[in-house]
């Protein structure tokens, strides 16, 4: 098992900070179903417990849908967590790209030494064929596109989480903004495991793979109501690597969210078994090297490993 830089994980403290989806009494629709088990604090000590036995040498802390009325609070809090724990971690910050003050928000985030990129989940449709061009908050919204166009000047990458039927919009963004690295979250969300569903997902991912400024995090492969199994996910993992190559894929835990479907050990060991036929160099790239390179992680700052 290679050393791991976990390319997608979260921290939160819902006793002191407001994250609407975790704090509001009414739950939101969630792709894994019941997520009540996530309504608790998740801090470095909890993460260390979950990944015990694995050599996790760093991580990418992803925004966790903090209160959008406070655009700077989460980055400030995460920076304090990283400093206090002397963690070898960087941040992908929240920034709503269609905000009227997005230029100020991006400038503020870019000045933080831990921030490497931005995530804003664009508005999506519930099914293929439904999206309307120009829908506010979507990837076709002129205001959203204008915000996206500002990322390159600040050297910020963009983490994208949408279902496969919106990946064509992502491809158009990548073509128009070749200087911005776009990182697809959770393997493009192949939630529909039917033959037709996977065929559509594969076609969308194949189209996306033609853009050299797009990378993929292989994560978030749980299926509601089912435990994480190698047999369920091996073909998707290998298809993704075949499309994007070992130089543009990263393994990630999506913890604590994916703890709803499997332990850290189950998921990371499953990934390792799936790619056991790859060379040592390729496995190192998938588990740590690509995350280090794409998220521009400096290994010489004297920060501590997570385990």
QUIFEN-V53884 format. One record per helix or strand of 3 or more residues. SS is the DSSP state (H for helix, E for strand). FROM is the first residue (numbers start at 1). TO is the last residue. If there is no record, write none. Layout:
ss->(SS;SS)
from->(FROM;FROM)
to->(TO;TO)
This chain:
ss->(E;H;H;H;E;H;E;H;E;H;H;E;H;E;H;H;E;H;E;H;H;H)
from->(4;20;36;44;56;73;89;102;115;142;152;157;164;182;186;195;214;230;249;257;264;280)
to->(9;23;38;50;62;85;94;110;119;148;154;160;176;184;188;209;218;244;251;260;274;294)
